[in-house]
Amino acid sequence: MTDAQIRLDPGFTVAPVSRRTFGSFVEHMGRGVYTGIYEPGHPTADADGFRQDVLDLARELGVTVVRYPGGNFVSGYRWEDGVGPRPGRPVRRDLAWHSLETNEVGVDEFMSWARKAGVEVMYALNLGTRGVQEALDVHEYLNHPDRTHLAEQRRANGADEPYGIRMFCLGNELDGPWQTGHKTAHEYGRLAGETARALRSADPDLELVACGSSGSSMPTFGTWESEVLELTYDTVDYISAHAYYWPTNGDIGSFLASAVDMDHFVNSVVATADSVGARLKTAKRLMISFDEWNVWYQDAHEAKQATEWEVAPRVIEDTYNVADAVVVGNLLISLLRHSDRVTAACQAQLVNVIAPIRTEPDGPAWRQTIFHPFALTSRLAKGDVLRVEISAPTYLTDRFGEVPLLDAVATHDPQTGDLTVFAVNRHLTEGLDLTVPVAGFGHPMSVAEAWTLTDEDLYAVNTVDHPDRIVPHPTAGVTVDGGVLSATLPPVSWSAIRLVRAG
């Protein structure tokens, strides 16, 4: 057993917990939409064709905002194909995922699903093959109340009231050569700036997200952000960040430390954005929308590309194990730690496609291992994110050098007094004896609940036949004595411990 300690104080806060941190992502990709959220004829389908079992799990997951309709898909998407009577909607090629899009689900249907799920929509605009006019048109259709051509078209299609979408992404991953309509930073920055100014003419209160790098390993990382923001800084509110992690060459030690890379990614983008702001002599401070993040086994995806034009093919349906869930929990710790600048984030994606929820056509839906740390963090993270100081032994990784065995963050709700500690033990074989002094919170505290996700088999998964093989279990032996929280964190584990005022 190894000792570790967290020090924190209610007076040292990072920022309030942003509920948009707990976002997700639905793209017209694979089975994310068709047989994912939407499957008419399914035993649980409602009158609109939406699977109620998936809706129930999305609510349980605690999702607050969903980015839609892509992703790479959006860079070739014609939104008007998906409105109006379904029999007249065209079938189109989706070049991004080499599949066919029936357009059976479009913006009106998705907004109906979002209302049922109780989530905000973050809408992504096509700046790959389209531009300013298309952005104005879809905004008019979605948000203008009445009398204009597209507002009246929406009303004729059954949505009398505007949808009131506040957050729009100005394209997707246009730094990537794989992206339909790939652009240089200057080309994209000019287009994004023009689009943003036009949208603000329609509604000055929109929240707009400029495309940042699609990964910190991109050769243009940093220079892309700098050049794009030089052209858009005064017109946008966010710069996006995307990151995916997986164990390369079986390097589980580096994989468990993936949050080190996420921390570096965020810090680098913040530094770049602030540098641009300083050069422009403005006090405005941009936020980060980390609107794609997850574990994704990209090596396996690249080895198995689609070769047929199919409707809703099975694409990147990764099955997640215990180690993946611990990493996802740790990435959520990183996002919370940066709540002063990361105020929106979307785990990619929601259903079937690298997702916490899996389904079978005409069959059940179930929770993958990564579902659980997300659901618990969304439920328990309330109030303010606290600054924490970690004292723990380190271990050597191939990718990141010396890394602490412990990573953690804490949230404190000053109204209720609740204090929640989220912690990861990265050690492969040994537990961590964790202590957290809590006397500084001004009142005695007791343990309300404590959960740990771990297993002796790091590669155990949940399947359609065994959907609850891996679930969080109550953490044994968690105590508060003499103003000190004590807990033992098992090897390769993610834990959440909530304390409340005693008595």
Secondary structure, DSSP 4 states (H G I P E B T S, - for coil): -EEEEEEEEEEEEEEEPPGGGSBEE--SSTTSTBTTTB-TTSTTB-TTSBBHHHHHHHHHHT--EEEES-SGGGGG--GGGGSS-GGGPPPEEETTTTEEE--SS-HHHHHHHHHHHT-EEEEEP--SS--HHHHHHHHHHHH--SSSHHHHHHHHTT--S-----EEEE-S-TTSTTSTT---HHHHHHHHHHHHHHHHHH-TT-EEEE---S-TTSTTTTHHHHHHHHHHTTT-SEEEEEEEE--GGG-HHHHHTHHHHHHHHHHHHHHHHHHHHHHTT-----EEEEEEEEE--HHHHHTS---S-EES-----PPPBHHHHHHHHHHHHHHHHTTTTEEEEEES-SBSSS-SEEE-TTS-EEE-TTHHHHHHHHHH--SEEEEEEEE--EEEETTTEEEESEEEEEEE-TTT--EEEEEEE--SS--EEEEEE-GGGSS-EEEEEEEEE--S-TT-B--SSSTTSS--EEPTT-EEETTEEEEEEPSSEEEEEEEEE--
